[in-house]
Amino acid sequence: MNTIEVTSPFDGKVVGTVPFSSVEEVTQAIDLAQDTFLDTKNHLPKYKRVEILENVMNIMSSQIEELTNLCASEGGKPYIDSKVEIQRAINGVKLAIEHLGAFEGKEIAMGHTASSANRMAYTFKEPIGVVAAVSAFNHPFNLAVHQVIPALAVGCSVIIKPATQTPMSAVKLIEILEEAGLPKGWAQVVVCGREAGELLATSKKVNFLTFIGSAKVGWYLNSKVANGTRVALEHGGVAPVIVEKDACLDELIPSLSKGGFYHAGQVCVSVQRVYVHKDIIDEVANKLSSAAQALVVGDQMDPKTEVGPLINNDEVNRVEQWVDEAVEKGAKILTGGKRISDSLYEPTVILNPADDALVSTKEVFGPVVCLYSYDDIEEAFTRANSLEVSFQAAVFTKNIDTALLAVKRLNGTAVMVNDHTAFRVDWMPFGGAKASGLGMGGILHSMEEMSNEKLMVIKSNVL
């Protein structure tokens, strides 16, 4: 069996090894997933699925410290935030269990026309089939939960391909599921290369593809899936925030700091473009810069660390190049702007980068927040909406009319009022529009997406 080493993004030390699947082994996994799903006599009844998921919750709850260290060591997210990720993952399993009690169809009206007389009709839910889940590195355990648990909850078989930088969390989740009583074949993990990963995503035996990652890869796979495969894509954004002059700065600054520098900015809805009214731009700039300077940057395994490493050294190089380009185009560095080491980059605040700079037009996915001054809010809306991406946005204001106007005008699938763009709870709909993705995620919404609605019409002369 081939294996690969998993290394810490902070110092490159080996933190584990996992099996590495060949194209043939991925093909076998797909065949097993389909055979398992088509074996209807051995489908798991809903109460059995609930029992297994409850066991998963209990196992995870007894291993919070172990899972936190596992997640942090491979992904680079600080220990304190990785612990929150594990707690969220446990709650995600709970949400799936709870939603099964509301996972239902409805009556379709009949009898109100002559052609529908003597009939009654109802819809009900059935699992869609085999689910292929391609996952990202930035939340390795919770993303695996979001892609695997909804599939199992509704009765699908599922294969997850985690990012090769962070595969241990997904491998551990599958081990926990088997320990909890899930029979072989229902959930599998394949750590593999691009060719095998594309085979998984585009196989005719796959009925649903859930992809979390770059837009380039996601839209490519979407163009290659088999006919009839349902697809959910979650890509990134370049999250805009509008700050009006009546915003509460005592609440604004901590929120922007958390939303911009959480996980070193490696979040698809991380605060990136902040449009601030000209009357308060200097105060916001000074206070946000001070907040960024106060953050503890370092080894993600240190409980004191607030900002950890980027996922690899090449990403540090890229962020450095993008910030340097912004300066060349006239931007001012208020704080940061330099690498600390091969793996760490300073939390950086940039003032008024050009609208065509990379930090203004592309997802930085690093610890960089850009501030822009504006005079008229309509100007801010226009600039905020100028890109092809559309995910979560935010507005800070005490004026309810301004808040409602921003919610209406800002492109996005969600607009936060007096909160940062990276806010998320696992039962809310979550996903991008335009180039940012396709469909909605979240535990509940994924369960709906991973099922088909079937209609039953009964004709009887007694009706």
Order of alpha helices (4+ residues) and beta strands (2+ residues): beta-beta-alpha-alpha-alpha-alpha-beta-beta-beta-alpha-beta-alpha-beta-alpha-beta-alpha-beta-beta-alpha-beta-alpha-alpha-beta-beta-alpha-beta-alpha-beta-beta-alpha-beta-beta-beta-alpha-beta
